[in-house]
Amino acid sequence: MYLCIVKESFGKEYKLCSKIQIDQVFASGSRVSQFPLQALAHSASFPENIPFKVLISVPKKKIKKSVNRNYIKRLLREVIRKNKLNLESFLIENKLQLALCIIYSSQEETNFLELETKINKLFNKLINHVTEQYIEKQH
């Protein structure tokens, strides 16, 4: 039963914290890319009525300074918060739940507007991928 009202908040309930689910995402998740972002997605079931949970990763190998890594993570969280409506409504409509891992894979820092366009493209690719992978299997 999915009676989740779509809000523009991005609280703790959207964080992917379960080690078991994180391992499943990395072991058998499907990959969708939109440079400088990569998304690993795996179908999951959460006890909460949340359509997706996200793990955001900015590798130390790519961005050396922790201040800059944390800044990019903060930007990504804000961009996801503002642009999650499309993905969230699609998942609620199809009664799906996803565990997502979003990895920043560029060595250069980026700005908010560029990240916003990239995350929108990534979410659209993810919706198309989920449609192909999960919805067609049900029919």
Residue, then its C-alpha position, 0 to 999 in steps of 0.5 A: m500500500y503506497l499512500c505516500i504524499v510527494k513532498e519536496s523534503f529529503g530527510k533521513e528516511y531517504k538515506l540508504c543505510s542498510k549494509i545488506q541493501i547497499d551490498q545488494v545494490f553493488a552486487s546486482g544493481s543495474r548501472v545507468s550513467q550520465f557523466p559525471l554521475q553514475a547510478l546503481a539501482h536495485s529493486a528493494s522493499f522498505p518498511e516505510n512508504i518511501p519509493f526510493k532510498v539513496l546513497i551518495s558517494v564522492p570517491k576520495k580518489k576523484i576529489k582529494k579534499s574532504v571539504n570539496r567532497n562534502y560540498i559536492k555531496r551537499l549539492l547532490r542532496e539539494v539537487i535530488r531534493k528539488n528534482k525527485l518529483n518525476l522519479e518519485s511519482f513514477l515509482i509510486e504510480n508503478k508500486l516500485q521501490l528502488a535502492l539507489c547509489i549515486i556516484y560522482s565520477s569526475q575529477e573536476e568540481t561542478n556547479f548547481l545548475e550543471l548538476e541539476t541538468k545532469i540529475n534530471k537526465l539521469f532520472n529520465k534514463l533511470i525511469n526508462h531503464v526501470t520501465e524496460q527492466y521491471i515493468e516488462k517482466q511483470h507482463 
